[in-house]
Amino acid sequence: MIVRFCFVVLTLVILIWPLASFAQNKKVVPAHAIAMHGTPKYNSEFRHFDYVNPKAPKGGVIRQSALRTFNTFNPYTIKGDAAVGLGFIYESLMTSPQDEAFTEYGLIAQTIEVPKDRSWATFTLRKEARWHDEKPVTVEDVIWSLETLKKKGRPFYRFYYRDVTKVEKVGERKVKFTFGSTENRELPLIIGQLPILPKHYWEKRNFDKTTLEPPLGSGPYKIKSFEPGRAIVYERVKNYWGAQLPVNIGRFNADRIRFDYYRDATVALEAFKAGDYDFRLENTSKTWATGYNSPAFKQGYYKKLEIRHQNPTGMQGFVFNTRKKLFQNPIVRQALAFAFDFEWTNKNLFYGQYARTNSFFSNSELASFGLPSKGELKILKPLKNIIPPEVFTQTYYPPRNEGTGRIRKQLREARKLLERADWVVRDGKLVNRNFQEPFKFEILLISPAFERIVLPFVRNLKRLGIEASVRTVDTAQYRKRTDDFDFDMVVSTFGQSLSPGNEQREFWGSAAAMRPGSRNLAGIQSSVIDGLIELVISAPDRKSLITRTRALDRVLLWNHYVIPHWHIQSFRVAFWDKFGRPPKTPIYGLAFDAWWVDKNKSDGLAAKLKSFKSGS
């Protein structure tokens, strides 16, 4: 009853969002763009994004890698492993640049109309929008896409678009979406992200099944050829309808993009160093530090580059499955964090490249820090009796060590916490004082590369009397087990944007906790967190969004749902020296689609590579 009462107080007292009057809603005018908060950076006369080269030459081939395999070209259902790069085929109503927090500009949609209360949104489609078979993109395609994705697509879509209560054709090229919640200012932008699929193509096919038939799209590329599970090649559509749109100028410059699949990350790296593909984003610190030294690198044939960004780095960590009885007590979860020695790991395994993560919204102004501000306290004080008291009294930070590997002090703290939770050591084993059950669990992994990080953690747990095992499985088994929440602990990442909203329900919301395939891996079921999520979603301006997100962040952190890992504030890229790049990189992305193949560099490199491979 206390939880329900506080949730009601939270909803009634804090969720204050003035409704726009009917007169205000009548003044709606079409716009070329929409911002989550404030106004768009680019006006209606803009010609291209600032971070592209509008005169970038077209042509050439870009070769990249992918790991493991693929068996379907439909990325929108839960069945199968979709091929990489399918986003090149499809388009959405609107698109976002990488130099704004959250703004969308018309793509398939020419304009958007939204009232002040954002209770609905109307999109006018471009006359010139075409599928690759030259048929026009229609309002019927838009309606069919939404209804099909909600009904037959991944569970995520039903959740993401659940507040869309009505979609209707209101003109030859106009489609209107009506929303059930007027407090969610993000809804028009969420609909702008809707992938539009061709009704006339899919009506003759089974959307539920996996398929290796190249699909029909409307985007800048289409599938040229493929070898099932081994490679896929996309070719630029010569008569692409959107080539001259301001949002596309200077982008999609390669004639072809090829992805080769490798079963093993080590083999993939060696293939890159041999010149079998051109571009690589590196996410392993050891590889970045030591793996690229080769004759080709020393001769400058390929390069390494760290490109700083201001993207939120989100949260990666060991995720507890709180559906399991073993991890339902937050004191237990807090205790196990003392067994992970980040400082030693960073020094000995990562070459000091990482910073410790202490927020679910790290590397952004959304991250909580210090003690709660006055604005945060207005949100948190009504919840004082039902959230961890540390929220009000302590700055969150994961347990710290000296990097020497000697963590006896930290393990003593862990043992004290475990004893508070009725776990005691008997005959060298940690057992439950009441039920005599041993403390035993499995850490599920998808990549062998992570074993070197997990095994020292396992050894420290053993010193506490905990028997933790590590199991690495293939992609299909990992996906099946995580979709069904059949695990004790996994390593996972929760990516964040500068404008958090609906996706927070998918990460932490109670409704997602028991829905197979959801991102709520931790199994969080909390009316308090549900209420805080709704506050974030309904934030009327940037200032309140920051305040509300920080409040949510604190409650998540102090409930110890994850043991935080680390983050880096740069893109680590390796590439063969055949590319041209715009002089400006956007602050929130890499914008690799704005790079181009420099013919002079490419031809020169081809000759060098031929000589290099022949050993002459």
matplotlib code that plots the C-alpha trace (Angstrom):
import matplotlib.pyplot as plt

x = [0.0, 2.9, 4.4, 1.0, 0.4, 3.8, 3.4, 0.1, 1.8, 4.6, 2.0, -0.3, 2.2, 5.1, 3.6, 2.6, 2.2, -0.2, -2.6, -2.6, -5.9, -8.0, -7.2, -3.5, -3.9, -5.6, -2.4, -0.5, 1.7, 3.8, 7.4, 10.5, 11.9, 11.0, 13.2, 12.6, 13.3, 14.0, 14.3, 16.1, 19.6, 19.0, 16.4, 14.1, 16.5, 19.5, 21.4, 23.3, 24.5, 27.6, 29.7, 29.6, 31.4, 28.7, 31.1, 32.3, 33.0, 30.9, 32.4, 34.6, 34.0, 34.0, 34.7, 33.9, 33.6, 30.9, 31.1, 29.4, 26.7, 23.3, 20.2, 17.6, 17.1, 14.2, 15.6, 12.2, 11.1, 12.5, 13.3, 16.7, 20.0, 19.6, 22.4, 24.3, 23.8, 20.0, 19.5, 20.9, 17.8, 15.0, 14.1, 12.0, 9.7, 12.4, 16.1, 18.4, 21.7, 24.7, 25.3, 22.1, 20.8, 17.5, 16.1, 14.5, 14.3, 12.1, 13.2, 10.2, 8.1, 8.3, 6.7, 5.4, 2.5, 2.3, 0.1, 1.6, 0.4, 1.9, -1.3, -1.0, 1.3, 0.6, 3.2, 3.0, 4.9, 7.2, 5.8, 9.1, 9.5, 9.9, 10.5, 13.2, 10.6, 9.6, 6.3, 5.5, 5.7, 2.2, 0.2, -1.1, 2.6, 3.0, -0.2, 0.6, 4.2, 3.0, 0.2, 2.5, 5.4, 3.1, 1.4, 4.2, 7.5, 9.8, 8.2, 10.1, 7.8, 4.6, 6.0, 7.6, 4.5, 1.9, 0.8, -0.2, -3.9, -4.9, -3.4, -5.4, -5.2, -6.2, -5.1, -3.6, -0.1, -1.0, -1.1, -2.1, -1.1, -3.1, -1.5, -3.1, -0.7, -0.3, 2.5, 4.9, 6.5, 8.7, 5.9, 6.0, 9.8, 9.3, 6.9, 9.4, 11.8, 9.2, 10.8, 8.5, 8.0, 6.3, 2.8, 2.5, 5.7, 5.0, 1.4, 2.5, 5.0, 5.0, 6.4, 6.8, 9.4, 13.1, 13.9, 17.0, 15.1, 16.6, 13.8, 12.3, 13.3, 13.4, 16.9, 20.2, 21.3, 19.9, 21.4, 23.5, 24.7, 25.3, 26.7, 24.5, 26.2, 29.5, 29.1, 26.7, 27.2, 25.1, 25.1, 24.1, 20.8, 21.6, 18.3, 17.8, 14.9, 16.4, 19.9, 19.5, 17.7, 19.6, 19.7, 21.5, 23.9, 27.5, 26.5, 26.3, 29.3, 30.5, 29.2, 29.3, 29.5, 30.6, 30.5, 32.5, 31.6, 34.2, 33.5, 36.2, 37.3, 41.0, 40.6, 38.8, 41.6, 44.2, 42.1, 42.0, 45.8, 46.1, 44.0, 41.0, 38.7, 39.1, 37.5, 37.3, 35.8, 37.8, 36.2, 38.9, 41.6, 44.2, 43.8, 43.9, 47.1, 49.0, 47.1, 47.7, 51.5, 52.4, 54.6, 51.6, 51.0, 54.6, 54.6, 51.5, 49.3, 46.6, 46.1, 44.8, 42.8, 41.0, 38.2, 36.7, 32.9, 30.4, 28.0, 26.5, 28.3, 25.4, 26.1, 27.9, 28.1, 27.5, 23.7, 22.0, 18.9, 16.7, 14.1, 16.4, 15.9, 19.7, 19.8, 16.6, 18.3, 20.0, 22.4, 23.7, 24.0, 25.9, 28.3, 29.3, 30.4, 33.3, 34.8, 35.2, 38.6, 38.3, 41.5, 43.6, 41.7, 42.2, 45.9, 46.7, 44.2, 43.1, 46.4, 44.8, 42.5, 39.1, 37.3, 35.0, 31.3, 29.3, 26.1, 23.6, 23.9, 27.7, 29.6, 26.6, 24.9, 22.2, 24.4, 23.8, 26.7, 27.3, 24.2, 20.7, 19.9, 16.8, 15.0, 15.8, 14.8, 11.3, 11.0, 12.8, 11.5, 8.0, 9.7, 12.0, 10.7, 10.8, 14.0, 17.6, 18.5, 22.0, 20.2, 20.0, 23.3, 26.0, 27.6, 27.3, 30.6, 31.4, 33.9, 37.5, 40.8, 44.4, 45.2, 47.6, 45.2, 45.2, 41.5, 41.3, 39.7, 37.1, 36.3, 35.9, 33.2, 31.6, 31.5, 29.9, 27.1, 26.6, 26.3, 23.6, 21.8, 22.0, 25.0, 27.8, 31.0, 31.0, 33.8, 35.1, 31.7, 29.2, 25.8, 22.5, 22.1, 18.5, 18.3, 21.9, 21.9, 25.3, 25.9, 26.4, 25.6, 26.7, 27.9, 26.7, 28.9, 28.7, 32.3, 35.4, 37.3, 35.5, 36.7, 40.0, 38.0, 35.5, 37.9, 39.7, 36.3, 35.4, 38.6, 37.7, 34.2, 35.8, 37.6, 34.2, 33.1, 31.0, 31.1, 30.7, 31.1, 31.6, 29.8, 30.4, 27.8, 27.1, 25.0, 21.8, 21.9, 22.9, 20.0, 17.5, 18.6, 18.6, 15.2, 13.8, 15.7, 17.4, 20.5, 21.9, 24.2, 25.2, 27.4, 25.3, 25.2, 22.4, 23.1, 21.6, 20.9, 21.0, 17.2, 16.0, 12.4, 10.2, 13.1, 13.6, 10.4, 12.0, 15.2, 13.7, 9.9, 7.8, 5.8, 8.9, 10.3, 8.5, 8.1, 10.4, 13.0, 12.8, 15.8, 14.8, 17.4, 17.7, 14.0, 13.2, 9.6, 9.2, 6.3, 8.8, 11.0, 8.0, 6.9, 10.4, 10.4, 7.1, 8.5, 11.5, 9.1, 6.9, 9.6, 8.4, 11.8, 15.5, 16.1, 13.4, 14.6, 18.1, 16.7, 14.3, 16.9, 19.4, 16.7, 16.0, 19.8, 20.3, 17.5, 18.8, 22.4, 21.6, 19.5, 22.6, 21.0, 24.4, 28.1, 29.3, 32.1, 33.9, 33.6, 35.8, 35.1, 36.5, 35.8, 38.8, 39.0, 41.5, 41.3, 43.4, 44.5, 42.0, 39.5, 38.7, 37.0, 35.1, 37.2, 34.5, 33.3, 29.9, 30.1, 27.6, 28.7, 31.3, 29.3, 31.2, 28.6, 30.0, 33.5, 34.3, 36.8, 39.6, 40.4, 44.0, 44.6, 42.7, 44.6, 48.0, 47.1, 46.0, 49.4, 51.1, 48.8, 49.5, 53.2, 52.7, 50.7, 53.2, 56.0, 58.1]
y = [0.0, 2.4, 1.8, 2.4, 5.5, 7.0, 6.1, 8.0, 11.0, 10.8, 10.8, 13.5, 15.9, 15.8, 15.0, 18.6, 19.1, 21.9, 20.9, 23.1, 24.7, 23.9, 27.3, 26.6, 23.2, 25.0, 26.9, 23.9, 24.5, 22.0, 22.0, 20.5, 19.2, 18.6, 18.8, 17.0, 20.2, 23.7, 24.3, 22.4, 23.6, 23.5, 25.8, 24.8, 26.2, 24.1, 22.3, 19.6, 18.7, 20.6, 17.5, 16.2, 17.1, 18.0, 17.5, 14.1, 11.9, 8.8, 5.4, 2.6, -0.3, -0.3, -3.7, -4.4, -7.5, -9.1, -12.0, -15.4, -15.8, -14.7, -16.5, -13.9, -10.5, -9.6, -7.7, -6.8, -10.2, -12.3, -15.2, -15.8, -13.9, -10.9, -9.8, -6.7, -3.6, -4.0, -0.5, 0.7, -0.8, 0.7, 4.2, 5.9, 8.9, 11.2, 11.0, 12.4, 14.2, 13.3, 16.9, 17.4, 15.8, 14.6, 16.3, 14.8, 16.0, 14.9, 11.8, 9.9, 12.6, 16.1, 17.8, 17.1, 18.8, 18.6, 20.5, 22.1, 19.3, 16.7, 14.6, 13.7, 14.1, 14.3, 13.5, 14.5, 12.1, 13.3, 12.8, 11.6, 8.8, 5.5, 1.8, 0.2, -1.2, 2.5, 2.3, 5.2, 5.0, 5.5, 6.3, 2.7, 1.5, 3.6, 2.3, -1.3, -0.9, 0.2, -2.4, -5.2, -4.4, -4.1, -7.4, -9.5, -7.7, -8.0, -7.5, -4.3, -2.7, -3.5, -1.8, 1.1, 2.1, 1.1, 4.8, 5.1, 4.6, 5.4, 5.8, 7.0, 8.4, 12.1, 13.0, 11.6, 11.8, 12.6, 10.2, 11.1, 9.3, 9.9, 9.3, 8.0, 9.9, 13.7, 13.7, 11.9, 14.6, 12.0, 10.3, 12.3, 11.7, 8.0, 7.7, 9.6, 6.6, 4.1, 1.9, 2.0, -1.3, -2.0, -3.3, -4.6, -6.7, -8.2, -9.0, -11.8, -13.2, -14.5, -11.7, -14.1, -16.4, -16.0, -15.3, -15.0, -13.4, -9.9, -7.6, -4.6, -1.3, 2.5, 3.3, 4.3, 0.7, -2.7, -6.2, -7.1, -10.5, -12.8, -16.1, -17.4, -17.0, -15.8, -12.5, -9.9, -7.1, -3.9, -1.7, 2.0, 2.5, 4.5, 6.2, 6.5, 9.0, 10.7, 11.3, 15.1, 15.6, 17.9, 15.1, 12.8, 15.1, 14.0, 10.6, 7.1, 7.7, 4.1, 2.3, -1.0, -2.0, -5.6, -7.4, -10.6, -12.9, -14.4, -17.0, -15.8, -12.3, -13.2, -14.5, -11.3, -9.1, -11.1, -10.7, -6.9, -6.8, -8.8, -6.2, -8.4, -5.6, -1.9, -0.5, -1.7, -0.3, -1.7, -2.5, -4.6, -2.6, -5.4, -5.6, -1.9, -1.7, -4.7, -6.3, -3.9, -3.9, -5.4, -4.7, -3.1, -0.8, 0.2, 1.1, 3.3, 1.2, 1.2, 3.6, 3.7, 6.7, 7.7, 10.1, 11.8, 12.1, 13.4, 10.4, 9.0, 5.8, 4.2, 1.3, -2.0, -4.4, -7.7, -7.9, -9.8, -11.7, -10.7, -13.2, -15.7, -16.1, -15.9, -12.3, -10.8, -9.2, -5.9, -6.4, -9.6, -7.8, -4.9, -7.4, -9.1, -5.8, -5.8, -8.9, -7.1, -5.4, -2.9, -1.0, -4.2, -5.2, -1.8, -1.7, -5.3, -6.2, -2.9, -0.9, 1.8, 2.8, 2.9, 5.0, 3.3, 3.8, 5.2, 6.1, 4.5, 7.7, 8.1, 10.7, 13.0, 15.8, 13.3, 11.4, 11.9, 13.2, 14.3, 14.5, 15.2, 18.7, 20.6, 19.6, 16.0, 16.1, 17.3, 14.0, 11.7, 12.9, 11.5, 8.1, 8.4, 5.3, 3.0, 3.7, 3.1, 5.7, 6.1, 8.0, 11.0, 10.6, 9.3, 9.8, 6.5, 5.0, 1.3, -0.2, 1.1, -0.7, 0.2, -1.8, -4.2, -7.2, -7.2, -6.7, -8.3, -5.1, -5.1, -8.8, -8.2, -5.6, -8.1, -10.7, -8.3, -7.6, -11.2, -12.0, -9.3, -11.2, -14.6, -16.0, -17.5, -19.5, -23.1, -25.5, -22.9, -22.6, -19.8, -21.2, -19.7, -19.7, -20.7, -23.2, -24.4, -23.8, -23.1, -19.8, -21.0, -19.4, -19.2, -16.3, -16.6, -15.2, -14.9, -14.2, -16.1, -12.7, -11.8, -14.9, -13.2, -10.5, -12.7, -15.4, -13.0, -12.0, -15.7, -16.2, -13.3, -14.7, -18.1, -16.3, -15.4, -19.1, -18.5, -21.0, -19.1, -20.8, -19.3, -20.7, -19.3, -20.3, -19.6, -16.8, -18.8, -20.4, -17.1, -15.3, -18.0, -18.1, -14.3, -14.0, -16.5, -15.0, -18.4, -17.1, -16.1, -13.3, -11.9, -9.2, -6.6, -3.0, -0.5, 2.2, 5.6, 8.7, 12.4, 12.3, 9.2, 8.3, 5.3, 2.9, 3.2, 1.2, -1.5, -1.4, -1.1, -1.2, -3.7, -4.6, -5.6, -7.8, -11.0, -10.3, -12.7, -10.9, -7.6, -5.6, -5.7, -8.4, -7.6, -8.4, -5.1, -4.9, -1.7, 0.8, 3.4, 3.0, 2.8, 6.2, 7.7, 6.4, 8.1, 11.3, 11.1, 10.5, 13.4, 16.0, 19.3, 20.8, 20.0, 21.2, 19.0, 16.0, 16.3, 16.5, 13.6, 11.4, 12.0, 11.0, 7.7, 7.1, 7.4, 4.9, 2.4, 2.7, 2.3, -0.8, -2.5, -4.2, -4.4, -4.4, -1.5, -2.0, 0.8, 3.1, 5.0, 8.4, 7.8, 5.8, 3.6, 3.1, 1.3, 1.7, 1.1, 4.4, 4.7, 7.0, 10.7, 12.2, 15.5, 18.0, 18.0, 15.0, 15.3, 15.4, 12.6, 10.1, 8.8, 9.5, 6.9, 7.1, 10.6, 9.1, 8.3, 6.2, 8.5, 7.1, 8.2, 6.8, 3.6, 3.0, 3.6, 1.4, -1.4, -1.5, -1.4, -4.2, -6.4, -6.0, -6.5, -9.7, -11.1, -10.5, -8.4]
z = [0.0, 0.8, -2.7, -4.4, -2.4, -3.1, -6.8, -6.8, -5.1, -7.6, -10.5, -9.2, -7.6, -10.0, -13.4, -14.1, -17.9, -19.0, -21.7, -24.8, -25.6, -28.6, -30.0, -29.8, -31.6, -34.4, -35.2, -36.3, -39.4, -41.4, -40.5, -42.1, -38.8, -35.1, -32.0, -28.8, -26.9, -28.3, -32.0, -34.8, -35.7, -39.4, -40.9, -43.8, -46.3, -45.2, -48.0, -46.1, -42.6, -41.4, -41.0, -44.6, -47.7, -50.2, -53.1, -51.9, -54.9, -55.5, -56.4, -55.1, -52.8, -49.0, -47.4, -43.7, -41.5, -39.4, -36.9, -36.9, -39.5, -40.9, -42.1, -42.8, -44.5, -42.3, -39.2, -37.8, -36.4, -33.6, -35.9, -37.3, -37.3, -39.6, -42.0, -41.2, -43.2, -43.9, -42.7, -46.0, -47.7, -45.6, -44.7, -42.0, -42.1, -40.7, -39.9, -37.2, -37.7, -35.5, -34.3, -32.3, -29.2, -30.6, -33.7, -36.8, -40.3, -43.1, -45.2, -46.6, -45.0, -46.5, -43.5, -40.0, -38.2, -34.4, -32.0, -28.9, -26.7, -29.1, -28.9, -32.6, -35.5, -39.2, -41.9, -45.5, -47.7, -50.5, -54.0, -55.2, -52.6, -54.4, -53.8, -55.8, -58.2, -59.0, -57.2, -54.9, -51.2, -50.0, -46.9, -47.0, -46.7, -43.6, -42.0, -42.9, -41.5, -38.1, -37.8, -39.0, -36.7, -33.7, -34.5, -36.0, -35.4, -32.4, -29.0, -28.8, -31.4, -29.6, -26.5, -28.3, -30.2, -27.7, -27.1, -30.8, -30.5, -34.1, -37.5, -40.5, -44.0, -44.0, -47.5, -50.6, -49.1, -45.5, -42.6, -39.0, -35.8, -32.7, -29.3, -26.1, -23.9, -24.2, -21.6, -23.8, -25.9, -27.6, -29.5, -32.7, -32.9, -32.2, -35.1, -37.2, -36.6, -37.9, -40.7, -43.7, -45.5, -48.9, -48.4, -51.9, -51.5, -48.1, -48.6, -51.0, -48.4, -44.9, -42.7, -39.8, -41.4, -42.1, -45.7, -47.9, -50.7, -51.2, -50.0, -51.6, -50.0, -50.7, -49.4, -51.0, -51.4, -52.3, -52.1, -55.1, -54.1, -51.1, -50.0, -47.2, -43.8, -45.5, -47.3, -48.5, -51.0, -51.2, -54.3, -54.4, -56.2, -59.3, -59.5, -55.8, -55.3, -52.2, -53.4, -53.6, -50.3, -47.9, -45.3, -47.8, -49.6, -49.0, -47.6, -49.1, -51.4, -52.1, -55.1, -53.2, -49.6, -48.8, -45.5, -45.0, -42.1, -39.8, -37.2, -34.9, -33.9, -34.1, -37.7, -38.5, -37.2, -39.2, -42.3, -41.8, -41.4, -44.6, -46.5, -47.0, -45.8, -45.3, -42.1, -38.6, -35.3, -32.5, -29.1, -27.4, -25.6, -25.8, -29.5, -29.9, -27.9, -29.3, -32.2, -35.1, -35.2, -38.5, -41.6, -43.4, -40.4, -40.1, -43.8, -43.3, -45.5, -42.8, -39.9, -36.4, -35.2, -32.0, -32.6, -29.5, -29.2, -26.7, -27.1, -23.9, -23.3, -21.3, -19.0, -19.6, -16.7, -15.1, -15.0, -12.2, -13.2, -10.2, -11.3, -9.6, -5.9, -5.4, -6.6, -5.3, -2.2, -3.2, -0.3, -2.0, -5.3, -3.6, -2.0, -5.2, -6.7, -4.2, -5.9, -9.3, -9.3, -12.1, -11.3, -11.7, -14.8, -16.4, -15.6, -16.6, -19.3, -20.8, -20.8, -18.8, -21.6, -19.8, -17.2, -14.7, -15.3, -12.4, -14.2, -16.5, -18.6, -18.4, -20.5, -20.6, -18.7, -17.8, -15.4, -11.7, -9.6, -6.1, -3.9, -5.3, -6.4, -5.2, -8.3, -7.8, -4.2, -5.1, -7.0, -4.6, -1.2, -1.6, -2.2, 0.8, 2.7, -0.3, -2.1, -0.8, 1.8, 0.2, -2.7, -0.3, 1.6, -0.7, -4.0, -6.0, -7.0, -7.5, -5.0, -5.7, -5.5, -5.8, -8.9, -7.1, -7.1, -3.3, -2.4, 1.1, 2.5, -0.2, 0.3, 4.0, 3.2, 0.9, 3.6, 6.1, 3.6, 2.8, 6.5, 6.8, 4.0, 5.9, 3.9, 6.0, 5.2, 6.3, 5.3, 2.8, 1.1, 1.3, 2.3, 3.3, 7.1, 6.9, 4.0, 3.8, 0.1, -1.5, -3.3, -6.8, -10.2, -13.8, -15.9, -19.5, -22.2, -26.0, -26.7, -25.6, -25.6, -22.4, -20.5, -19.6, -17.9, -16.1, -14.8, -12.3, -11.1, -10.6, -8.6, -6.3, -5.8, -4.9, -2.0, -0.7, -0.9, -4.0, -6.8, -10.0, -13.4, -16.8, -19.9, -23.4, -26.0, -29.7, -30.9, -31.4, -27.9, -26.3, -27.9, -27.0, -23.4, -23.0, -24.8, -22.3, -19.3, -18.8, -17.1, -13.7, -14.8, -18.2, -19.6, -21.3, -22.5, -22.2, -24.8, -24.1, -26.2, -25.2, -25.1, -23.1, -23.4, -24.3, -24.5, -20.7, -20.3, -22.3, -20.2, -16.7, -16.9, -15.0, -18.1, -20.0, -17.1, -18.1, -21.8, -23.7, -25.8, -23.9, -22.8, -19.1, -18.6, -14.9, -14.4, -12.6, -11.4, -9.4, -9.4, -8.2, -11.2, -13.5, -12.2, -12.6, -16.2, -16.9, -15.5, -17.9, -20.8, -20.0, -19.3, -20.9, -21.5, -21.5, -17.9, -16.4, -18.6, -17.1, -13.5, -13.9, -15.7, -12.9, -10.3, -12.2, -12.5, -8.7, -7.9, -10.5, -9.3, -5.6, -6.2, -7.6, -10.6, -12.3, -11.5, -13.6, -16.1, -18.0, -21.0, -23.4, -24.9, -28.3, -31.4, -32.1, -35.8, -38.0, -41.8, -44.9, -46.3, -49.2, -47.7, -47.8, -44.7, -44.1, -42.1, -39.3, -37.3, -35.5, -31.8, -31.3, -33.9, -36.3, -39.5, -41.5, -44.2, -45.0, -45.8, -49.4, -51.4, -52.7, -56.1, -56.1, -52.7, -53.6, -56.8, -55.2, -52.2, -54.6, -56.2, -52.8, -51.5, -54.5, -53.9, -50.1, -50.6, -53.1, -50.6, -53.0]

ax = plt.figure().add_subplot(projection="3d")
ax.plot(x, y, z, "-o")
ax.set_aspect("equal")
plt.show()
